[in-house]
Protein backbone atom coordinates (compact mmCIF):
# COMPACT_ATOMS: atom_id res chain seq x y z
CA UNK A 1 0.00 0.00 0.00
CA UNK A 2 1.15 3.52 -0.79
CA UNK A 3 -0.15 6.38 1.36
CA UNK A 4 -0.04 9.70 -0.46
CA UNK A 5 -0.75 13.07 1.10
CA UNK A 6 -2.67 15.47 -1.16
CA UNK A 7 -3.01 19.15 -0.36
CA UNK A 8 -3.23 22.61 -1.89
CA UNK A 9 -4.41 26.08 -1.05
CA UNK A 10 -8.02 27.14 -1.23
CA UNK A 11 -9.03 27.66 -4.85
CA UNK A 12 -6.19 25.57 -6.26
CA UNK A 13 -8.47 22.80 -7.54
CA UNK A 14 -7.39 20.01 -5.23
CA UNK A 15 -10.79 18.33 -5.50
CA UNK A 16 -10.45 18.14 -9.28
CA UNK A 17 -7.14 16.32 -8.92
CA UNK A 18 -8.59 14.02 -6.25
CA UNK A 19 -11.51 13.06 -8.49
CA UNK A 20 -9.17 12.09 -11.31
CA UNK A 21 -7.02 10.01 -8.97
CA UNK A 22 -10.13 8.16 -7.83
CA UNK A 23 -11.07 7.55 -11.48
CA UNK A 24 -7.65 5.97 -11.97
CA UNK A 25 -8.15 3.68 -8.96
CA UNK A 26 -7.05 5.56 -5.85
CA UNK A 27 -8.76 5.10 -2.50
CA UNK A 28 -9.66 8.62 -1.35
CA UNK A 29 -9.71 9.57 2.31
CA UNK A 30 -11.20 13.07 2.34
CA UNK A 31 -10.44 14.91 5.57
CA UNK A 32 -12.98 17.65 4.86
CA UNK A 33 -15.79 15.14 4.40
CA UNK A 34 -14.73 13.24 7.51
CA UNK A 35 -14.59 16.50 9.46
CA UNK A 36 -18.24 17.07 8.58
CA UNK A 37 -19.21 13.50 9.47
CA UNK A 38 -17.66 13.56 12.96
CA UNK A 39 -19.72 16.62 13.94
CA UNK A 40 -23.00 15.58 12.33
CA UNK A 41 -26.19 15.67 14.39
CA UNK A 42 -26.21 13.05 17.12
CA UNK A 43 -22.45 12.51 17.22
CA UNK A 44 -20.22 12.82 20.25
CA UNK A 45 -18.17 15.28 18.26
CA UNK A 46 -21.04 17.71 17.87
CA UNK A 47 -21.90 17.39 21.56
CA UNK A 48 -18.32 18.37 22.45
CA UNK A 49 -18.42 21.37 20.09
CA UNK A 50 -21.72 22.56 21.58
CA UNK A 51 -20.31 22.17 25.08
CA UNK A 52 -17.33 24.32 24.11
CA UNK A 53 -19.11 27.07 22.13
CA UNK A 54 -22.78 27.01 23.14
CA UNK A 55 -26.02 26.09 21.41
CA UNK A 56 -25.92 29.23 19.25
CA UNK A 57 -23.75 27.25 16.81
CA UNK A 58 -26.65 24.84 16.12
CA UNK A 59 -29.25 25.12 13.38
CA UNK A 60 -32.93 24.54 14.22
CA UNK A 61 -32.68 21.00 12.79
CA UNK A 62 -29.88 20.14 15.24
CA UNK A 63 -27.09 20.19 12.67
CA UNK A 64 -23.98 22.33 13.05
CA UNK A 65 -24.38 25.91 11.82
CA UNK A 66 -21.01 26.23 10.14
CA UNK A 67 -21.15 29.96 9.37
CA UNK A 68 -22.09 30.64 13.01
CA UNK A 69 -19.18 28.54 14.25
CA UNK A 70 -16.82 30.17 11.75
CA UNK A 71 -17.77 33.61 13.05
CA UNK A 72 -16.75 32.47 16.53
CA UNK A 73 -13.40 30.88 15.74
CA UNK A 74 -12.16 32.97 12.79
CA UNK A 75 -9.64 35.47 14.10
CA UNK A 76 -9.61 33.91 17.59
CA UNK A 77 -6.56 31.61 17.89
CA UNK A 78 -7.62 30.16 21.24
CA UNK A 79 -11.09 29.29 19.95
CA UNK A 80 -9.52 27.72 16.87
CA UNK A 81 -7.22 25.61 19.05
CA UNK A 82 -10.19 24.47 21.11
CA UNK A 83 -12.11 23.45 18.01
CA UNK A 84 -9.10 21.71 16.49
CA UNK A 85 -8.55 19.84 19.74
CA UNK A 86 -12.04 18.39 19.44
CA UNK A 87 -12.24 17.69 15.71
CA UNK A 88 -8.71 16.70 14.69
CA UNK A 89 -8.42 13.57 16.89
CA UNK A 90 -11.79 12.36 15.61
CA UNK A 91 -10.75 12.96 11.99
CA UNK A 92 -7.43 11.15 12.52
CA UNK A 93 -9.13 8.15 14.11
CA UNK A 94 -11.67 7.83 11.28
CA UNK A 95 -8.98 8.36 8.64
CA UNK A 96 -6.89 5.59 10.21
CA UNK A 97 -9.88 3.26 10.04
CA UNK A 98 -10.39 3.95 6.34
CA UNK A 99 -6.69 3.52 5.54
CA UNK A 100 -6.58 0.24 7.46
CA UNK A 101 -9.51 -1.00 5.41
CA UNK A 102 -7.82 -0.37 2.06
CA UNK A 103 -6.46 -3.25 -0.01
CA UNK A 104 -2.86 -4.31 0.48
CA UNK A 105 -2.07 -3.15 -3.06
CA UNK A 106 -4.04 0.08 -2.78
CA UNK A 107 -2.89 3.61 -3.48
CA UNK A 108 -4.48 5.63 -0.70
CA UNK A 109 -4.75 9.37 -1.26
CA UNK A 110 -5.41 11.35 1.90
CA UNK A 111 -6.86 14.73 0.96
CA UNK A 112 -5.81 17.06 3.80
CA UNK A 113 -6.31 20.79 3.20
CA UNK A 114 -4.08 21.82 6.11
CA UNK A 115 -1.46 19.10 5.71
CA UNK A 116 1.38 21.65 5.61
CA UNK A 117 -0.04 23.85 8.36
CA UNK A 118 -0.50 20.81 10.58
CA UNK A 119 3.07 19.60 10.07
CA UNK A 120 1.97 16.12 8.99
CA UNK A 121 3.72 15.98 5.60
CA UNK A 122 6.67 13.86 6.87
CA UNK A 123 4.24 11.11 7.86
CA UNK A 124 3.59 10.27 4.17
CA UNK A 125 5.93 8.46 1.76
CA UNK A 126 4.84 10.95 -0.91
CA UNK A 127 3.23 14.39 -0.79
CA UNK A 128 1.46 15.94 -3.78
CA UNK A 129 0.67 19.65 -3.70
CA UNK A 130 -1.78 21.15 -6.19
CA UNK A 131 -0.44 24.56 -7.14
CA UNK A 132 -1.94 27.64 -8.77
CA UNK A 133 -0.69 31.21 -8.40
CA UNK A 134 -2.51 33.42 -5.93
CA UNK A 135 -4.21 35.77 -8.40
CA UNK A 136 -5.75 32.86 -10.28
CA UNK A 137 -6.97 31.35 -7.01
CA UNK A 138 -8.59 34.67 -6.04
CA UNK A 139 -10.31 34.85 -9.43
CA UNK A 140 -11.65 31.32 -9.04
CA UNK A 141 -12.96 31.96 -5.53
CA UNK A 142 -14.73 35.12 -6.66
CA UNK A 143 -16.22 33.62 -9.82
CA UNK A 144 -17.11 30.10 -8.67
CA UNK A 145 -17.83 30.54 -4.95
CA UNK A 146 -19.17 34.07 -4.95
CA UNK A 147 -16.63 35.33 -2.42
CA UNK A 148 -15.75 38.98 -2.13
CA UNK A 149 -12.17 39.53 -3.28
CA UNK A 150 -11.16 40.75 0.18
CA UNK A 151 -12.58 37.60 1.77
CA UNK A 152 -10.80 35.40 -0.76
CA UNK A 153 -7.46 37.09 -0.06
CA UNK A 154 -8.02 36.81 3.69
CA UNK A 155 -8.70 33.08 3.40
CA UNK A 156 -5.56 32.60 1.31
CA UNK A 157 -3.46 34.67 3.73
CA UNK A 158 -4.63 32.51 6.65
CA UNK A 159 -3.16 29.38 5.02
CA UNK A 160 0.40 28.27 4.30
CA UNK A 161 2.34 30.16 1.66
CA UNK A 162 3.31 28.65 -1.68
CA UNK A 163 6.92 28.63 -0.47
CA UNK A 164 5.93 26.53 2.54
CA UNK A 165 3.94 24.16 0.37
CA UNK A 166 6.78 23.76 -2.14
CA UNK A 167 9.10 22.84 0.73
CA UNK A 168 6.75 19.97 1.65
CA UNK A 169 6.00 18.85 -1.92
CA UNK A 170 7.53 15.77 -3.50
CA UNK A 171 5.30 16.60 -6.46
CA UNK A 172 4.12 20.10 -7.36
CA UNK A 173 1.14 19.50 -9.65
CA UNK A 174 0.38 22.60 -11.71
CA UNK A 175 -3.37 23.12 -12.08
CA UNK A 176 -3.29 26.50 -13.78
CA UNK A 177 -4.13 25.22 -17.27
CA UNK A 178 -7.13 23.55 -18.85
CA UNK A 179 -9.01 20.57 -17.43
CA UNK A 180 -7.45 18.37 -20.13
CA UNK A 181 -3.95 19.49 -19.17
CA UNK A 182 -4.61 18.73 -15.52
CA UNK A 183 -5.97 15.29 -16.36
CA UNK A 184 -2.85 14.58 -18.39
CA UNK A 185 -0.59 15.63 -15.51
CA UNK A 186 -2.51 13.47 -13.04
CA UNK A 187 -2.40 10.49 -15.39
CA UNK A 188 1.35 10.91 -15.87
CA UNK A 189 1.79 11.03 -12.09
CA UNK A 190 -0.34 7.92 -11.63
CA UNK A 191 1.30 5.82 -14.34
CA UNK A 192 4.87 7.03 -13.96
CA UNK A 193 5.23 7.37 -10.21
CA UNK A 194 2.38 6.26 -7.98
CA UNK A 195 1.80 2.83 -9.48
CA UNK A 196 5.47 1.77 -9.64
CA UNK A 197 6.11 3.27 -6.19
CA UNK A 198 3.31 1.16 -4.71
CA UNK A 199 4.55 -1.96 -6.49
CA UNK A 200 8.07 -1.40 -5.19
CA UNK A 201 6.83 -0.86 -1.63
CA UNK A 202 4.70 -3.99 -1.68
CA UNK A 203 7.62 -6.04 -2.98
CA UNK A 204 10.12 -4.46 -0.58
CA UNK A 205 12.10 -3.50 -3.64
CA UNK A 206 14.32 -0.42 -3.81
CA UNK A 207 14.79 1.40 -7.09
CA UNK A 208 17.94 0.15 -8.84
CA UNK A 209 20.97 2.41 -8.48
CA UNK A 210 21.56 2.43 -12.23
CA UNK A 211 24.72 3.48 -14.08
CA UNK A 212 26.86 6.26 -12.59
CA UNK A 213 25.70 9.27 -14.57
CA UNK A 214 27.07 12.50 -13.14
CA UNK A 215 25.10 15.75 -13.29
CA UNK A 216 25.85 19.35 -12.46
CA UNK A 217 25.01 20.32 -8.87
CA UNK A 218 21.35 21.10 -8.27
CA UNK A 219 20.79 24.01 -5.86
CA UNK A 220 17.57 22.33 -4.66
CA UNK A 221 19.34 19.18 -3.45
CA UNK A 222 19.62 20.44 0.16
CA UNK A 223 15.91 21.28 0.28
CA UNK A 224 14.98 17.90 -1.17
CA UNK A 225 17.25 16.18 1.32
CA UNK A 226 15.72 18.12 4.19
CA UNK A 227 12.26 16.92 3.20
CA UNK A 228 13.41 13.29 3.09
CA UNK A 229 15.38 13.70 6.33
CA UNK A 230 12.19 14.84 8.09
CA UNK A 231 10.41 11.74 6.75
CA UNK A 232 13.23 9.47 7.92
CA UNK A 233 13.31 11.09 11.36
CA UNK A 234 9.56 10.61 11.82
CA UNK A 235 9.82 6.96 10.75
CA UNK A 236 12.76 6.26 13.08
CA UNK A 237 11.08 7.94 16.04
CA UNK A 238 12.85 7.77 19.38
CA UNK A 239 15.22 5.05 18.12
CA UNK A 240 16.87 7.54 15.76
CA UNK A 241 19.55 9.97 16.91
CA UNK A 242 19.58 12.45 14.07
CA UNK A 243 19.63 12.49 10.28
CA UNK A 244 22.48 14.07 8.30
CA UNK A 245 22.61 14.96 4.62
CA UNK A 246 25.97 13.61 3.45
CA UNK A 247 27.61 12.60 0.19
CA UNK A 248 28.13 14.65 -2.96
CA UNK A 249 24.68 16.26 -3.01
CA UNK A 250 25.45 17.81 0.38
CA UNK A 251 28.46 19.73 -0.98
CA UNK A 252 27.63 22.97 -2.86
CA UNK A 253 29.26 23.11 -6.27
CA UNK A 254 30.19 19.42 -6.44
CA UNK A 255 28.98 17.40 -9.41
CA UNK A 256 27.55 14.03 -8.56
CA UNK A 257 24.92 11.42 -9.20
CA UNK A 258 21.39 12.65 -8.64
CA UNK A 259 21.04 10.46 -5.55
CA UNK A 260 20.46 11.97 -2.11
CA UNK A 261 22.56 10.39 0.65
CA UNK A 262 21.21 10.49 4.19
CA UNK A 263 22.87 9.14 7.32
CA UNK A 264 20.58 8.04 10.15
CA UNK A 265 22.32 7.65 13.48
CA UNK A 266 21.29 4.95 15.96
CA UNK A 267 22.81 4.54 19.40
CA UNK A 268 22.14 0.80 19.54
CA UNK A 269 22.76 -1.39 16.45
CA UNK A 270 20.00 -3.68 17.70
CA UNK A 271 17.54 -0.93 16.74
CA UNK A 272 18.32 -1.51 13.07
CA UNK A 273 15.54 -4.13 12.84
CA UNK A 274 12.55 -2.09 14.04
CA UNK A 275 13.92 1.09 12.47
CA UNK A 276 14.35 -0.76 9.18
CA UNK A 277 10.73 -1.90 9.22
CA UNK A 278 9.57 1.67 9.80
CA UNK A 279 11.81 2.96 7.01
CA UNK A 280 10.40 0.39 4.61
CA UNK A 281 6.86 1.59 5.36
CA UNK A 282 8.02 5.18 4.82
CA UNK A 283 9.32 4.37 1.35
CA UNK A 284 12.87 3.12 2.00
CA UNK A 285 13.17 -0.68 1.88
CA UNK A 286 16.43 -2.35 2.82
CA UNK A 287 19.00 -3.01 0.12
CA UNK A 288 19.52 -6.80 0.22
CA UNK A 289 22.88 -6.48 -1.56
CA UNK A 290 24.38 -3.96 0.89
CA UNK A 291 24.13 -5.27 4.48
CA UNK A 292 26.63 -2.82 5.98
CA UNK A 293 30.22 -3.07 7.14
CA UNK A 294 32.26 -3.55 10.28
CA UNK A 295 33.01 0.14 10.78
CA UNK A 296 29.64 1.20 12.14
CA UNK A 297 27.32 0.90 9.13
CA UNK A 298 24.59 -1.46 10.26
CA UNK A 299 22.14 -1.32 7.33
CA UNK A 300 21.54 0.38 3.98
CA UNK A 301 18.11 1.38 2.72
CA UNK A 302 17.19 2.86 -0.65
CA UNK A 303 14.19 4.72 -1.97
CA UNK A 304 11.36 2.80 -3.61
CA UNK A 305 10.14 6.03 -5.23
CA UNK A 306 11.02 6.03 -8.96
CA UNK A 307 10.89 9.82 -8.92
CA UNK A 308 13.50 10.45 -6.23
CA UNK A 309 16.59 8.28 -5.84
CA UNK A 310 17.94 8.29 -2.29
CA UNK A 311 20.00 6.20 0.10
CA UNK A 312 19.49 6.03 3.86
CA UNK A 313 22.45 4.51 5.69
CA UNK A 314 21.97 3.46 9.31
CA UNK A 315 25.16 3.97 11.27
CA UNK A 316 26.01 3.66 14.91
CA UNK A 317 26.41 7.16 16.30
CA UNK A 318 30.06 8.05 16.86
CA UNK A 319 31.37 5.04 14.91
CA UNK A 320 34.25 5.43 12.41
CA UNK A 321 31.85 5.23 9.46
CA UNK A 322 29.52 7.82 11.00
CA UNK A 323 32.39 10.24 11.68
CA UNK A 324 33.97 9.69 8.27
CA UNK A 325 30.80 10.61 6.37
CA UNK A 326 30.37 13.86 8.28
CA UNK A 327 34.04 14.81 8.26
CA UNK A 328 34.40 14.19 4.52
CA UNK A 329 31.33 16.27 3.76
CA UNK A 330 32.58 19.13 5.94
CA UNK A 331 36.08 18.96 4.45
CA UNK A 332 34.78 19.12 0.89
CA UNK A 333 32.55 22.05 1.81
CA UNK A 334 35.48 23.96 3.28
CA UNK A 335 38.32 23.03 0.91
CA UNK A 336 37.83 23.90 -2.77
CA UNK A 337 40.98 22.05 -3.82
CA UNK A 338 39.86 18.86 -2.15
CA UNK A 339 36.41 19.23 -3.69
CA UNK A 340 37.89 19.71 -7.17
CA UNK A 341 40.21 16.71 -6.75
CA UNK A 342 37.32 14.54 -5.66
CA UNK A 343 35.22 15.78 -8.60
CA UNK A 344 37.99 14.81 -11.01
CA UNK A 345 38.17 11.32 -9.50
CA UNK A 346 34.41 10.96 -9.88
CA UNK A 347 34.47 12.23 -13.44
CA UNK A 348 37.22 9.83 -14.46
CA UNK A 349 35.52 6.87 -12.79
CA UNK A 350 32.17 7.58 -14.39
CA UNK A 351 33.40 8.39 -17.87
CA UNK A 352 36.39 6.13 -18.39
CA UNK A 353 35.84 3.12 -16.18
CA UNK A 354 32.19 2.52 -15.36
CA UNK A 355 30.09 4.51 -17.81
CA UNK A 356 28.35 1.38 -19.10
CA UNK A 357 28.11 -0.40 -15.75
CA UNK A 358 24.48 -1.41 -15.09
CA UNK A 359 24.78 -0.36 -11.46
CA UNK A 360 26.95 2.03 -9.49
CA UNK A 361 28.54 -0.28 -6.93
CA UNK A 362 31.92 -0.57 -8.65
CA UNK A 363 31.94 3.14 -9.36
CA UNK A 364 31.24 3.81 -5.68
CA UNK A 365 34.05 1.50 -4.64
CA UNK A 366 36.46 3.32 -6.93
CA UNK A 367 35.59 6.77 -5.59
CA UNK A 368 35.69 5.39 -2.05
CA UNK A 369 39.39 4.74 -2.52
CA UNK A 370 39.94 8.51 -2.78
CA UNK A 371 37.61 9.21 0.14
CA UNK A 372 39.56 6.81 2.33
CA UNK A 373 42.97 8.01 1.22
CA UNK A 374 42.87 11.21 -0.88
CA UNK A 375 46.68 11.24 -1.08
CA UNK A 376 46.94 7.66 -2.28
C-alpha positions as CSV (number, residue, x, y, z in Angstrom):
1,X,0.0,0.0,0.0
2,X,1.2,3.5,-0.8
3,X,-0.1,6.4,1.4
4,X,0.0,9.7,-0.5
5,X,-0.7,13.1,1.1
6,X,-2.7,15.5,-1.2
7,X,-3.0,19.1,-0.4
8,X,-3.2,22.6,-1.9
9,X,-4.4,26.1,-1.0
10,X,-8.0,27.1,-1.2
11,X,-9.0,27.7,-4.8
12,X,-6.2,25.6,-6.3
13,X,-8.5,22.8,-7.5
14,X,-7.4,20.0,-5.2
15,X,-10.8,18.3,-5.5
16,X,-10.5,18.1,-9.3
17,X,-7.1,16.3,-8.9
18,X,-8.6,14.0,-6.3
19,X,-11.5,13.1,-8.5
20,X,-9.2,12.1,-11.3
21,X,-7.0,10.0,-9.0
22,X,-10.1,8.2,-7.8
23,X,-11.1,7.5,-11.5
24,X,-7.6,6.0,-12.0
25,X,-8.2,3.7,-9.0
26,X,-7.1,5.6,-5.9
27,X,-8.8,5.1,-2.5
28,X,-9.7,8.6,-1.4
29,X,-9.7,9.6,2.3
30,X,-11.2,13.1,2.3
31,X,-10.4,14.9,5.6
32,X,-13.0,17.7,4.9
33,X,-15.8,15.1,4.4
34,X,-14.7,13.2,7.5
35,X,-14.6,16.5,9.5
36,X,-18.2,17.1,8.6
37,X,-19.2,13.5,9.5
38,X,-17.7,13.6,13.0
39,X,-19.7,16.6,13.9
40,X,-23.0,15.6,12.3
41,X,-26.2,15.7,14.4
42,X,-26.2,13.0,17.1
43,X,-22.4,12.5,17.2
44,X,-20.2,12.8,20.2
45,X,-18.2,15.3,18.3
46,X,-21.0,17.7,17.9
47,X,-21.9,17.4,21.6
48,X,-18.3,18.4,22.4
49,X,-18.4,21.4,20.1
50,X,-21.7,22.6,21.6
51,X,-20.3,22.2,25.1
52,X,-17.3,24.3,24.1
53,X,-19.1,27.1,22.1
54,X,-22.8,27.0,23.1
55,X,-26.0,26.1,21.4
56,X,-25.9,29.2,19.2
57,X,-23.8,27.3,16.8
58,X,-26.7,24.8,16.1
59,X,-29.3,25.1,13.4
60,X,-32.9,24.5,14.2
61,X,-32.7,21.0,12.8
62,X,-29.9,20.1,15.2
63,X,-27.1,20.2,12.7
64,X,-24.0,22.3,13.0
65,X,-24.4,25.9,11.8
66,X,-21.0,26.2,10.1
67,X,-21.2,30.0,9.4
68,X,-22.1,30.6,13.0
69,X,-19.2,28.5,14.3
70,X,-16.8,30.2,11.7
71,X,-17.8,33.6,13.1
72,X,-16.7,32.5,16.5
73,X,-13.4,30.9,15.7
74,X,-12.2,33.0,12.8
75,X,-9.6,35.5,14.1
76,X,-9.6,33.9,17.6
77,X,-6.6,31.6,17.9
78,X,-7.6,30.2,21.2
79,X,-11.1,29.3,19.9
80,X,-9.5,27.7,16.9
81,X,-7.2,25.6,19.1
82,X,-10.2,24.5,21.1
83,X,-12.1,23.5,18.0
84,X,-9.1,21.7,16.5
85,X,-8.5,19.8,19.7
86,X,-12.0,18.4,19.4
87,X,-12.2,17.7,15.7
88,X,-8.7,16.7,14.7
89,X,-8.4,13.6,16.9
90,X,-11.8,12.4,15.6
91,X,-10.8,13.0,12.0
92,X,-7.4,11.2,12.5
93,X,-9.1,8.2,14.1
94,X,-11.7,7.8,11.3
95,X,-9.0,8.4,8.6
96,X,-6.9,5.6,10.2
97,X,-9.9,3.3,10.0
98,X,-10.4,4.0,6.3
99,X,-6.7,3.5,5.5
100,X,-6.6,0.2,7.5
101,X,-9.5,-1.0,5.4
102,X,-7.8,-0.4,2.1
103,X,-6.5,-3.3,0.0
104,X,-2.9,-4.3,0.5
105,X,-2.1,-3.2,-3.1
106,X,-4.0,0.1,-2.8
107,X,-2.9,3.6,-3.5
108,X,-4.5,5.6,-0.7
109,X,-4.8,9.4,-1.3
110,X,-5.4,11.4,1.9
111,X,-6.9,14.7,1.0
112,X,-5.8,17.1,3.8
113,X,-6.3,20.8,3.2
114,X,-4.1,21.8,6.1
115,X,-1.5,19.1,5.7
116,X,1.4,21.7,5.6
117,X,0.0,23.8,8.4
118,X,-0.5,20.8,10.6
119,X,3.1,19.6,10.1
120,X,2.0,16.1,9.0
121,X,3.7,16.0,5.6
122,X,6.7,13.9,6.9
123,X,4.2,11.1,7.9
124,X,3.6,10.3,4.2
125,X,5.9,8.5,1.8
126,X,4.8,10.9,-0.9
127,X,3.2,14.4,-0.8
128,X,1.5,15.9,-3.8
129,X,0.7,19.7,-3.7
130,X,-1.8,21.1,-6.2
131,X,-0.4,24.6,-7.1
132,X,-1.9,27.6,-8.8
133,X,-0.7,31.2,-8.4
134,X,-2.5,33.4,-5.9
135,X,-4.2,35.8,-8.4
136,X,-5.7,32.9,-10.3
137,X,-7.0,31.4,-7.0
138,X,-8.6,34.7,-6.0
139,X,-10.3,34.9,-9.4
140,X,-11.6,31.3,-9.0
141,X,-13.0,32.0,-5.5
142,X,-14.7,35.1,-6.7
143,X,-16.2,33.6,-9.8
144,X,-17.1,30.1,-8.7
145,X,-17.8,30.5,-5.0
146,X,-19.2,34.1,-4.9
147,X,-16.6,35.3,-2.4
148,X,-15.7,39.0,-2.1
149,X,-12.2,39.5,-3.3
150,X,-11.2,40.8,0.2
151,X,-12.6,37.6,1.8
152,X,-10.8,35.4,-0.8
153,X,-7.5,37.1,-0.1
154,X,-8.0,36.8,3.7
155,X,-8.7,33.1,3.4
156,X,-5.6,32.6,1.3
157,X,-3.5,34.7,3.7
158,X,-4.6,32.5,6.6
159,X,-3.2,29.4,5.0
160,X,0.4,28.3,4.3
161,X,2.3,30.2,1.7
162,X,3.3,28.7,-1.7
163,X,6.9,28.6,-0.5
164,X,5.9,26.5,2.5
165,X,3.9,24.2,0.4
166,X,6.8,23.8,-2.1
167,X,9.1,22.8,0.7
168,X,6.8,20.0,1.6
169,X,6.0,18.8,-1.9
170,X,7.5,15.8,-3.5
171,X,5.3,16.6,-6.5
172,X,4.1,20.1,-7.4
173,X,1.1,19.5,-9.7
174,X,0.4,22.6,-11.7
175,X,-3.4,23.1,-12.1
176,X,-3.3,26.5,-13.8
177,X,-4.1,25.2,-17.3
178,X,-7.1,23.5,-18.8
179,X,-9.0,20.6,-17.4
180,X,-7.4,18.4,-20.1
181,X,-3.9,19.5,-19.2
182,X,-4.6,18.7,-15.5
183,X,-6.0,15.3,-16.4
184,X,-2.8,14.6,-18.4
185,X,-0.6,15.6,-15.5
186,X,-2.5,13.5,-13.0
187,X,-2.4,10.5,-15.4
188,X,1.3,10.9,-15.9
189,X,1.8,11.0,-12.1
190,X,-0.3,7.9,-11.6
191,X,1.3,5.8,-14.3
192,X,4.9,7.0,-14.0
193,X,5.2,7.4,-10.2
194,X,2.4,6.3,-8.0
195,X,1.8,2.8,-9.5
196,X,5.5,1.8,-9.6
197,X,6.1,3.3,-6.2
198,X,3.3,1.2,-4.7
199,X,4.5,-2.0,-6.5
200,X,8.1,-1.4,-5.2
201,X,6.8,-0.9,-1.6
202,X,4.7,-4.0,-1.7
203,X,7.6,-6.0,-3.0
204,X,10.1,-4.5,-0.6
205,X,12.1,-3.5,-3.6
206,X,14.3,-0.4,-3.8
207,X,14.8,1.4,-7.1
208,X,17.9,0.2,-8.8
209,X,21.0,2.4,-8.5
210,X,21.6,2.4,-12.2
211,X,24.7,3.5,-14.1
212,X,26.9,6.3,-12.6
213,X,25.7,9.3,-14.6
214,X,27.1,12.5,-13.1
215,X,25.1,15.8,-13.3
216,X,25.8,19.4,-12.5
217,X,25.0,20.3,-8.9
218,X,21.3,21.1,-8.3
219,X,20.8,24.0,-5.9
220,X,17.6,22.3,-4.7
221,X,19.3,19.2,-3.5
222,X,19.6,20.4,0.2
223,X,15.9,21.3,0.3
224,X,15.0,17.9,-1.2
225,X,17.3,16.2,1.3
226,X,15.7,18.1,4.2
227,X,12.3,16.9,3.2
228,X,13.4,13.3,3.1
229,X,15.4,13.7,6.3
230,X,12.2,14.8,8.1
231,X,10.4,11.7,6.8
232,X,13.2,9.5,7.9
233,X,13.3,11.1,11.4
234,X,9.6,10.6,11.8
235,X,9.8,7.0,10.8
236,X,12.8,6.3,13.1
237,X,11.1,7.9,16.0
238,X,12.9,7.8,19.4
239,X,15.2,5.1,18.1
240,X,16.9,7.5,15.8
241,X,19.5,10.0,16.9
242,X,19.6,12.5,14.1
243,X,19.6,12.5,10.3
244,X,22.5,14.1,8.3
245,X,22.6,15.0,4.6
246,X,26.0,13.6,3.5
247,X,27.6,12.6,0.2
248,X,28.1,14.7,-3.0
249,X,24.7,16.3,-3.0
250,X,25.5,17.8,0.4
251,X,28.5,19.7,-1.0
252,X,27.6,23.0,-2.9
253,X,29.3,23.1,-6.3
254,X,30.2,19.4,-6.4
255,X,29.0,17.4,-9.4
256,X,27.5,14.0,-8.6
257,X,24.9,11.4,-9.2
258,X,21.4,12.6,-8.6
259,X,21.0,10.5,-5.5
260,X,20.5,12.0,-2.1
261,X,22.6,10.4,0.7
262,X,21.2,10.5,4.2
263,X,22.9,9.1,7.3
264,X,20.6,8.0,10.1
265,X,22.3,7.6,13.5
266,X,21.3,5.0,16.0
267,X,22.8,4.5,19.4
268,X,22.1,0.8,19.5
269,X,22.8,-1.4,16.5
270,X,20.0,-3.7,17.7
271,X,17.5,-0.9,16.7
272,X,18.3,-1.5,13.1
273,X,15.5,-4.1,12.8
274,X,12.5,-2.1,14.0
275,X,13.9,1.1,12.5
276,X,14.4,-0.8,9.2
277,X,10.7,-1.9,9.2
278,X,9.6,1.7,9.8
279,X,11.8,3.0,7.0
280,X,10.4,0.4,4.6
281,X,6.9,1.6,5.4
282,X,8.0,5.2,4.8
283,X,9.3,4.4,1.4
284,X,12.9,3.1,2.0
285,X,13.2,-0.7,1.9
286,X,16.4,-2.4,2.8
287,X,19.0,-3.0,0.1
288,X,19.5,-6.8,0.2
289,X,22.9,-6.5,-1.6
290,X,24.4,-4.0,0.9
291,X,24.1,-5.3,4.5
292,X,26.6,-2.8,6.0
293,X,30.2,-3.1,7.1
294,X,32.3,-3.6,10.3
295,X,33.0,0.1,10.8
296,X,29.6,1.2,12.1
297,X,27.3,0.9,9.1
298,X,24.6,-1.5,10.3
299,X,22.1,-1.3,7.3
300,X,21.5,0.4,4.0
301,X,18.1,1.4,2.7
302,X,17.2,2.9,-0.7
303,X,14.2,4.7,-2.0
304,X,11.4,2.8,-3.6
305,X,10.1,6.0,-5.2
306,X,11.0,6.0,-9.0
307,X,10.9,9.8,-8.9
308,X,13.5,10.4,-6.2
309,X,16.6,8.3,-5.8
310,X,17.9,8.3,-2.3
311,X,20.0,6.2,0.1
312,X,19.5,6.0,3.9
313,X,22.5,4.5,5.7
314,X,22.0,3.5,9.3
315,X,25.2,4.0,11.3
316,X,26.0,3.7,14.9
317,X,26.4,7.2,16.3
318,X,30.1,8.1,16.9
319,X,31.4,5.0,14.9
320,X,34.3,5.4,12.4
321,X,31.8,5.2,9.5
322,X,29.5,7.8,11.0
323,X,32.4,10.2,11.7
324,X,34.0,9.7,8.3
325,X,30.8,10.6,6.4
326,X,30.4,13.9,8.3
327,X,34.0,14.8,8.3
328,X,34.4,14.2,4.5
329,X,31.3,16.3,3.8
330,X,32.6,19.1,5.9
331,X,36.1,19.0,4.4
332,X,34.8,19.1,0.9
333,X,32.5,22.0,1.8
334,X,35.5,24.0,3.3
335,X,38.3,23.0,0.9
336,X,37.8,23.9,-2.8
337,X,41.0,22.1,-3.8
338,X,39.9,18.9,-2.2
339,X,36.4,19.2,-3.7
340,X,37.9,19.7,-7.2
341,X,40.2,16.7,-6.8
342,X,37.3,14.5,-5.7
343,X,35.2,15.8,-8.6
344,X,38.0,14.8,-11.0
345,X,38.2,11.3,-9.5
346,X,34.4,11.0,-9.9
347,X,34.5,12.2,-13.4
348,X,37.2,9.8,-14.5
349,X,35.5,6.9,-12.8
350,X,32.2,7.6,-14.4
351,X,33.4,8.4,-17.9
352,X,36.4,6.1,-18.4
353,X,35.8,3.1,-16.2
354,X,32.2,2.5,-15.4
355,X,30.1,4.5,-17.8
356,X,28.4,1.4,-19.1
357,X,28.1,-0.4,-15.7
358,X,24.5,-1.4,-15.1
359,X,24.8,-0.4,-11.5
360,X,26.9,2.0,-9.5
361,X,28.5,-0.3,-6.9
362,X,31.9,-0.6,-8.6
363,X,31.9,3.1,-9.4
364,X,31.2,3.8,-5.7
365,X,34.0,1.5,-4.6
366,X,36.5,3.3,-6.9
367,X,35.6,6.8,-5.6
368,X,35.7,5.4,-2.0
369,X,39.4,4.7,-2.5
370,X,39.9,8.5,-2.8
371,X,37.6,9.2,0.1
372,X,39.6,6.8,2.3
373,X,43.0,8.0,1.2
374,X,42.9,11.2,-0.9
375,X,46.7,11.2,-1.1
376,X,46.9,7.7,-2.3
